[in-house]
């Protein structure tokens, strides 16, 4: 009976403090329709890492803007790195493409068919690119490097050098198929390239190529391995919290385990709290940028490294004595979910996904999208880095009077 009373208090507390006007403002914008007969959702690749000079060119070919971490990249976008620029683009299944300095990459195709198969084609325009692509029956990848079409046969890690055409494709792990399509004027070819091999096309004859039984080392190989190691380190903190939501959607979830704590509220949902939320000044929409996205107006790109998944599905709430927390829910793991847009008959809507703010909280104001308003609109300033003294907690907590047990990493239940 006491447990039932606690649940009732918890539900009552959820609704307290949210005015009618604010509820309408936030909840009407959070329109998600998960009907199976809806058209496939929009897709967006994630800009998951950047450093130095990185620009994103507009779809109308006007001058580019500085790229923002966690910005959604639409089909047709072009990403370019400067002399000191580095960037990483992440896709739904965890596949990534990484750009070294003085490189450029176009997102030629980002689509979902009616069977919810994902089709991705990226175009290497110039430079040195690393790609880690998964091979599956649902996610299909093609990398166009100067006419050499590269697709994974088995999960593969590759390096593509297109400083000068033709491209050289070097395979570190797995197997890829390299194809140069035939034309009425010239023959093409199709060749499997395996780990430890490199293929270079022939600039004068599209039907010819050479294969080396070795991969020459490049100074940027260590950087790529470092990015892999960072991902592996984050995976050590993996919990089972994502299992009920993410499905085969991989991007963004490991960031949560590595940068915060999960709690299981008795008889209710799970809640994730970023370590930085222990700071009294934390606001989930307090640091980032509003980014114009085709067909959806301005959408939010969080400035926090973990700030992808918690702003694309689920909702944020605030509890006295606990602080801000995020709960997964509607849209998390749905095929093609991109960045908080619904796909019902009413069109697309971006969500400011706060359902229970603290008292006297001023909600974020989404900019009005008008013709010509394309540039990112920064919000707030970067928090202190690193967050001194702020570490993920694995101690029991109380949320709205209800005990909440920590969800511990799978690899170390005592951690």
N, C-alpha and C positions, 0 to 999 in steps of 0.2 A: 504493500500500500504506500509506504514511504517512497519507493522508487517511482510509482505511478505519479505521486504528487510532485516529485522532482521533475518528471518529464513535463507535467502540465505547467510548472513554473517556468521551465526552460522555453516552452513554446510561447508562453505569455511574454516572457522577457524578449523573445525574438521580435515581437511586434511592437514593443514599447519604444517610445521616443522617435518614431518615424511619422512625420506629419503627412497629412493626406496629399498636399501639393507635392512634397518631395517624393512620396511613394509613386505618384503618377508620373513624375518626371523620370524617375529611374526605371520603373517597372515597364512603362509603356515602350521605352527604348529597348527593353530586353525581350524582343519578340522572336522566339525560336519555334519553328515548326518542324517537327521530326517525322512527318508523314512519309511513308515509304514511296508514295507515288509522286513526290515532289521531284523537280528537275535536280540534277546533280549540283552540289554547292560550288561556290567559287573556291579557287585554290589560291594559296599564297605560299611562296617559299619564304623561309625565315633568314634574315641576316643575323647569324648567330655569333659572329665575332668580327671585330674590325679594329684596326690600329693604323694610325697615321692618316695620310691623305687618301680618302676613299670617296668617290662621288657616284651618285645614281642619276642617270640621264632620264629625262621625262619622255613619255610615250610620244609626245608631239615634236620631239627632237629639239626642244628648246634647251638652253643651258642647264647643266646639271646642278644638283644641290649636294652639300655634304651628306653622306650616308649617316643613318642613325641606327644604333644597335636595336635589334628586335623589330626593325621595320619590315612590314610585309612587302614582298617583291612580286609584282604582277607579271603576267605573261607580257612579253615585249620589253621588259625593263632591261637596262644595260648598266652593268656595274664596272667601274674603272678604278684602278689603284694608281697612285702617284709614285714618286721616287721612294717614299718610305711607307707606302700603303700595303696593308695586308687585310684580307677579308675571307670570311667563310659563309657559304650559303648552305642551309640545311633543309632537307625535304621530309615529308611526313614519316617515312619509314626509317629515318635516321641516316640516310645517305647524305654525303656532303661533297661540296666542291669548294676548293680553296684557291685563292688568288694570291700570288706573290707580287712584289712591286712591279709597276709598269706593265700591268696585264689588264685585259678587258674581257668580260663575259656577258653574253646576251641570253636571256631566258626566252627561248623561241616558242616553246609549247609548254603550257601548264594546264592540263585538262583532265576531266573525269568523265568517263563514258557512262552510259545508262546502266551498265553492269557494275559500276563503281570500281573500274580499273583505272589506275592513275598513269597518265602518259606525260613524260617529261623529256623535252629536248633542250639542251643548252648548246650555245655556239661559242666556241673559243675564238675570239676576234684577233687577239695577239697576246703574247706573253707566255709565262710558265704557270701551268695549272695542275693541281693535284685533285683527283677525284676518287672517292671511296663509294662505290655503287653496289647495292645489293641486287641480287638476281632473284626474282620471284614471279609467280603467276599473276600477281596483282599490280605490281609496280614495274613499269617499263621505262628504261632510260636509254637515250641516245645522246652522245656528245659529238657534235659536228666540229671538227678541227680542220678547217681549210678544205673541206670536201671529203675528208676521211671520217666515216661514220662509225663511232665506237659504241658498243653496247656490251654489258656484262653477260657472260655465259654462266659464270659462277661468281659469287661475291668477290669483288676485285678492288685492288688499290693500284692506281695508275698515275703516271706523270705524263703530261702532254706539253711538249716544247714547241711553241709556234712563234718564236722570235723571228724566224725566217721560214717561209714555206719551202718545202712541204713539212708537215708536222712529224715529229718523232714521238711515238707512243711507247712508253716503257712500263712494263707490268711488274709490280713488286709482289703482289699476291693475287691468286685466282686466275681467271681466264676471261679475256674479252674477245669479241669478234670485231675486226676492222674491215669495213667495206668501202670501196669506192664505186659508186653507182655507174653502170654503163650508160652511155649516151649514144645517139645516132652517129656521132662523129668518132667515138672512141670506146674501146672496151673498158671494163672495170675489173675489180677483183673482190674476193671475200676470203679472209684469212683469220684463223684463230691464233691469238697470241697469248702465251702462257707465262706464268711467273718466271722471272729471270730472263725474259726476252724483250727485245726492243724492235719495233717496226718503223721504218721510214719510207714514205712514198717517193715516187719519182716525179720530179717537177716537170719533166718533158714528156712523160708517157704515163697516163692515168691507169694503165693496165699493169704497171710494173711497181715493184716495191722490193726492199731488202729487209731481211730479218737478222738481227744480231743475237747471239746466244748469251749475251751479257747485258747488264744495265749499268751504264756509267754513273758514278756518283755525282751529285750536284750539291752545292753548298746549302740549298734550301731543303734538302731531304731531311735534315735534322729538325728543322722547324716543323715540317709535316709530322714527324714522329712525336715531337713535343705536343702537338695538338691532339694526337692520338692518346698520348699518355695522360693528358688532362681529362679526356673523356673517360679513360679507364679508371682514373682515380675517382671521378664523380660516380662511376658505376659501383664502386665499393660501398657506397652509402645507400644502395638501392633497397627500398622497402616494398612491401606487397601492396601499398596503398593504390598504386596505379592500376593494379590487375583488374579491378572491376570497372574501369572507365576507359583506359587508353586503347584497348584492343591492339591492333598492329600499328597504331600511330606512335611513332617513337620520339618525335622531336619535342623538347621542352621538359619532359617529365624527369629526367635524371637531374636537371638543374634544381628541381624542388628538393629532392632527397639530399643534395649536397649543400644546400643553402638555407635549410630550415628544418622544422620538426613537424611530424604528423601526429595527430591525436585522434583516438577513436572514442567518440562520446557515447556513453551507454544508451543504447536504443535509438541512436540518431546517426547523423552523417559523420563522416570524417572531416577533420579540419587541419589545414596546413598553415603554419605560421613562419614567415621568413625570420631569420635571426635578427635582421635589422629592425623588425617590428618591435623589439624590446626597447628601441629608442623612442622616447616620448613624442618626438617630433615626426615620427614616420606617418606618411600618408600614401596609400597605394598609388594614387594619381598625382603625387607630389613631385615626381621626377621623371621626365621623359619628353616626348614630342608628339604633337598632333601631325599626322602624315596624311596627305591627300591620296586616296586610293580610288582607281577607276570604278565607277558605279556605286560607290558607297560613301563618297564624301570624305570627311576627315575621320581617321581612325587613330587609335592610341598606340604608340610605340613606347613601351616602358624603357627607362634608362638603366634599370637593374639587369644584371646579366641573366638572372632567372626569370625575367619579366615577359615571357611569352605565353605559356599556358594559362596563368591566372587572369589574363585579360582577354581570353578568347572563348572561354566557357566558364561554367560555374558562377560563383558570386562571392563577394567580400562582405564581411560583417565585422562589427566591433562589439566587444563585451568588456564591461568594466571589470578590472582585476585581471584580465587576460590580454586585451589589446586587439589589434586587427588579426583576422584569420580568413583564409580562403577555403571554400568548400567546392569540390568538383560536382558536376551535375549535368544539366542540359547541354548537349553538344559535345561534351568531352569524349573524344575518340570516334565521333561520327565521321563517316567517310567524307573527306573533302572539307571538313570544317577548317575555316581559314583564320578569321580574326573577329569573331563576335558578330557575324552577320546571319540573319535568319534567311530562310529560303522558301518561305511560304508564298501564297498568292498575293500577299500584300507587298511584295518586293523585298529589298534588302535593307536592313537596319543595323547600325552599329550600336553596341551596348556599352553604356557606363554601368558596369555590373556590380553596383553596391546596393544591397537590400536593407542593411541595418547599420547606418552610420552612427558615430557618437553624437551626443547632444551638442547642438549648435554647430554642427559640421557644415561647411560650405561645399557643396558638391562641385565637381569640375564642370566647366562650361565648354561644351563641344563647339568649336568654331563653325560658323556658317560657311558652307562651301559655295563659292561663287566663281563664275568663269574668270580665269586668270589667277585665282588664289591656289597656287600649287606648292608653294614653298613650305617646308616644315616649320612648325611653330613650337619652339622650345618652351618647356615648363620647368621651373625650379632649377636647383643646382645639384651637382653630384654630391652624394653624402661623403662623409669621411671614409677614406679607403686606406688600409683595411678597417673594417668596423671594430675598433678597439674594444676588446672585452666582450664582444657579442658573438656567441657561438650557439649552434643548434642545441636545444635542450632535450634531454631524454628522461625527464622527470614527470611524474603524474601532475596534472593540472586540474583546475576546476573551471568549467566554462558555463556561465549562467546558472551556477548552483549545482551543476551535474558533473560528477567525476569524469575525467578524460584521461585515458591511458595512452602513453606514448606508443607509437608504432615503430619498433626498432628495426635497424637494418637486417636484411635477411642473412647476410654473412656473419653477423655477430649480434646475437640476440641480447647480449649484455652491454653492448656499446651504448 
